[in-house]
Amino acid sequence: MKLHKYSITGLFFFIFLFACHRDSDKTSLLHRADSLMQEFPDSALAILESIPHVEKLSGSNRADYAIFLTRARTKMYIHESSDSLIRYAVDYYKRSWNDERKMQAYYYRGCVYRDMRCMDLAVKDFLQALKVIPKESEHLYLGAIYENLAGCYEEQNLYEDAMRAHHKAHEIYIKQKKDDGLFYAVRGIGYVFMLQHQLDSALVYYQEALDIAENIGEDYYKSLILGELGILYSEEGESQKANQYISASISSAPAGTSLFTEYLWKGRILRNLHQIDSARYYLNRSKSSPYIYNRGGSYGELYKLEKEEKNYPAAIEAADSFYLLS
């Protein structure tokens, strides 16, 4: 009887050691993913997605997994459609003394809400992240929080608030000497001017952003700002110049860059230039975008094009798709 008792005790001890070993392996993978996050987010994401049975994680490991996975997906421009994962991290860390993790939890939940277009909730979380951000995290997060706040305010047509947030980010990036952040802040100021149809002021800041991109030598930044200059000139009715900038944006983009927005605008500009076959080609490319707004815009432009060409069956088909997406 005593031997049977010891056997059961030994079995439970073995199971406990095995479980601890498995938990230790998962903790090591989390630390490894965190160490790779800043420079190699794709590798960090691959590690996080390889962790088995993440539903069995608990406590800080589960909260950290939620933060790290959301961070990696944000860095890889993967849009989130649910807050269920990151909400656990906020609930876990909001009463914690760990301000670093608390700030990250609020910040990345704000990013998720922005993806979900819940702008009021996103603003609330970004402001909460500002309240708790520790000094040692400001270099990575402070400017980004203000830039995200500006983006939310833009979506709400709160242009004065958006401009203040962009200028605050601009001030931060000047002090930090971070040219990549400075590019986004200057571009953001130009974008707010464009939203308010102050196109001359927008052009000044877009040109400054283009100069920063060329100084950095980053093709993605250059392609991005060239595309927005094309949009600006299109808004001014200068279709020839707009087409030149949009074409330069597409040709300078690094391999693998998502260009659906540029295809949409190029199609729209070419339609205005009465280059119908080319316009149709780019609009058909842009309608396969994973983003519903690009798809809707593409079908709307195709409807106008086909209606002008008196191709009524194609116009009706495009209109049906446009209203469905709307």
Secondary structure by P-SEA (a helix, b strand, c coil): caaaaaaaaaaaaaaaaaaaaaaaaaaaaaaaaaaaccccaaaaaaaaaacccccccccaaaaaaaaaaaaaaaaaccccccaaaaaaaaaacccccaaaaaaaaaaaaaaaaaaacaaaaaaaaaaaaaaccccccccccaaaaaaaaaaaaaaacaaaaaaaaaaaaaaaaaaaccaaaaaaaaaaaaaaaaaacaaaaaaaaaaaaaaaaaaaccaaaaaaaaaaaaaaaaaacaaaaaaaaaaaaaaacccccccaaaaaaaaaaaaaacaaaaaaaaaaaaaacccaaaaaaaaaaaaaaaaaacaaaaaaaaaaaaaaac
